[in-house]
Amino acid sequence: AEHNPGQPEYLQAVTEVMESLWPFITKNPRYAEHGILDRLVEPERIIVFRVSWVDDRGEVKVNRGYRIQHSSSIGPYKGGTRFHPSVNLSILKFLAFEQTFKNALTTLPMGGGKGGADFNPRDRSPGEIMRFCQAYMTELFRHIGSDVDVPAGDIGVGGREVGFMAGMMKKLSNRADCVFTGKGLSFGGSLIRPEATGYGTVYFAEEMLKQSGRSLEGMRVAVSGSGNVAQYAVEKAMALGAKVITVSDSDGTVVDEEGFTPEKLAELMDVKNKQYGRINAYAERVKANFIPGKRPWHVPVEVALPCATQNELNEEDAALLIRNGVVCVAEGANMPSTAEAVKQFERSGVLFAPGKASNAGGVATSGLEMSQNAMRLSWQREEVDARLLQIMQAIHRSCTEHGRREDGTISYVNGANVAGFVKVADAMIGQGVI
Ligand code: NDP
């Protein structure tokens, strides 16, 4: 803690992993050697830089940009880019740390990284967004590359922003290789990448339920958020027969007891992705109930899919969900549940999947985009979706292998942490102290 002052999210993520690893390392002491743990909690490189740009009124604005290159042990640094006013070193270091384990779980050769800026895209014009993305790239371009570090989107960075950044990268580097994933289809993007994180989260939830002879069919589901991950979690949950009751944003929650339909989802996507609007505008369109200032966790459901942001589900929320009969929680966002909430779910026998396992489908499909770009071809939708499903099932299997408790039940938290760690640690040992 004294090494990372003022970084609560980073310490939270590291503490959770260390708690899982401790019993494993006690039984497998070779992983305590080679300074593995000390090296893993220190990012290989952190780049912090000024981003200056000119807004629509001609005023100069200055933001702070970051890239955390956490671990390249198993492949080039890989991880998203977040534009949100809350972005700081603690949040990006936690995300890059988690990303390293997540990427190891995908079975693909990708190291871990994360980046972003404290820029708030809300209420900015399309021209301002483009100029900001370009200004961000004028520094970042010298630190990344298809075999070095391959960023992608995250909160506040969707297909449009990735396009602007990938375009600027191409201009500055005079190269067309794959330096960003999540690109548009016409310039190297992969089918199913937009859907992948949300779909993958639902595939994972279905795998967990299958273990105990159940399925999503007929279950009530609460989704939080209304962005990229949330939208496709809603779509796949519906497709598997679940009734999705909620979506949300930082202003409040839409509660729709009749459940989502494909038509309502199309309206949501229009409001969010075309108008760049808010969730209460969606509620008005479909005549659903909008509750300002509330998160979705008070609504009785069997399955909860937190898909908005870190620490959006706390101890009281967890207790309420459990009282209301939740049986399965799969994180679409990164670390949306607080440490206390996770402990409650695990203690109460709720099937709980941490984001690094259940939301790994996004980065896995980004890995597939890198492969397609390197081969200069593009796979069909069905092929990418089938690979995504296989990868999610493989991650589920490694969680069950490494996370089985003495009583036969599974801790997906321990399973994901140990499985990811073993792969990264073996790679570190193999390559010596560097
Ligand atoms: P988007 O920007 O598309 O959507 C984010 C959603 O979360 C919006 O509804 C937003 O509401 C809400 N949100 C963001 N910050 C807050 C906050 N501080 N309080 C309340 N609500 C908030 O992002 P994504 O869907 O891409 O990302 C969502 C989560 O999933 C993040 O944790 C991200 O790290 C994680 N993730 C994303 C992947 C991807 O492929 N995109 C891959 C793996 C994980 P509002 O508009 O009001 O801010």
Residues whose N, C-alpha, C, O or C-beta is under 5 A from the ligand:
A	BS01	NDP	G153 D154 I155 G156 V157 T197 G225 S226 G227 N228 V229 A230 S248 D249 S250 D251 C307 A308 T309 Q310 G332 A333 N334 N359 G362
